[in-house]
Amino acid sequence: MITVRYFAAARAAAACTQEELALEELPAAVPLDRDSFVRVLAERHPTPPDGEPALAGVLAQSSLLVGGVAMRPGHTVGAGDTVDVLPPFSGG
């Protein structure tokens, strides 16, 4: 199981605050690199609610934190991980 928590614009685009991804439901082998994981999330939420941006576009600009640590190239997401999707925030 992978827990995904959505914040701000990502929450609006996904139309949920959190979801659990069962490993057997994922179309690719785990662990997933960042690009593969983003693709899985975008495919799970292809149509945004009225007036909201598409999740794929939000994900392209978002930071992903795995266990509180920024996901960088070479990092993967696997069983038991919690991933926070943090779009850019404005303000000071």
C-alpha positions in Angstrom: 0.0 0.0 0.0 1.2 3.5 -0.8 -0.6 6.5 0.8 -0.9 9.7 -1.2 -1.8 13.0 0.4 -2.8 15.9 -1.8 -2.5 19.5 -0.8 -3.9 22.8 -2.2 -4.4 22.7 -6.0 -3.5 19.0 -6.1 -6.3 18.3 -3.7 -8.7 20.3 -5.9 -7.6 18.5 -9.1 -7.7 15.0 -7.6 -11.0 15.8 -5.8 -9.7 14.1 -2.6 -7.4 14.8 0.2 -5.8 11.3 0.5 -5.9 7.9 -1.2 -4.5 4.5 -0.7 -2.9 2.7 -3.7 -3.0 -1.0 -3.4 0.2 -2.4 -5.0 -1.7 -5.1 -6.9 -3.8 -2.3 -8.6 -0.7 -0.5 -10.0 0.0 -1.0 -13.7 3.7 -1.0 -13.2 6.2 -2.8 -10.9 7.0 -1.3 -7.6 9.1 0.5 -6.7 8.2 3.3 -9.1 10.4 6.2 -10.1 9.0 9.7 -10.0 7.9 9.8 -13.7 6.1 6.4 -13.4 4.5 7.4 -10.1 3.2 10.7 -11.5 1.8 8.9 -14.6 -0.1 6.5 -12.3 -1.6 9.4 -10.4 -2.6 11.3 -13.5 -4.2 8.2 -15.0 -6.2 7.6 -11.8 -7.6 11.2 -12.0 -8.0 11.9 -15.7 -10.9 14.4 -15.5 -10.8 17.2 -12.9 -13.9 18.6 -11.2 -15.5 21.5 -13.0 -13.3 24.6 -12.8 -10.3 22.8 -11.5 -7.0 22.2 -13.3 -6.1 18.7 -14.6 -4.0 16.8 -12.1 -1.4 15.9 -14.7 -0.6 19.6 -15.1 -0.5 20.2 -11.3 1.8 17.2 -10.8 4.2 18.6 -13.4 4.8 21.6 -11.2 4.5 19.9 -7.8 7.1 18.7 -5.3 6.7 15.1 -4.1 7.8 14.3 -0.6 8.3 10.6 0.3 8.4 10.2 4.0 8.9 13.9 4.3 12.0 14.0 2.0 11.9 15.6 -1.4 11.8 13.0 -4.2 14.7 13.5 -6.5 15.9 11.7 -9.6 16.9 8.1 -8.7 14.5 8.0 -5.7 11.6 5.6 -5.8 8.2 5.1 -4.2 7.4 1.6 -2.8 5.3 -0.4 -0.4 4.5 1.4 2.9 5.6 4.9 1.7 3.6 8.0 2.2 3.8 10.6 -0.6 2.8 14.2 -0.2 1.9 16.1 -3.3 2.8 19.8 -2.8 2.0 22.2 -5.6 3.7 25.6 -5.7 2.4 27.9 -3.0 2.2 31.7 -3.4 2.6 34.2 -0.7 5.3 35.3 1.6 
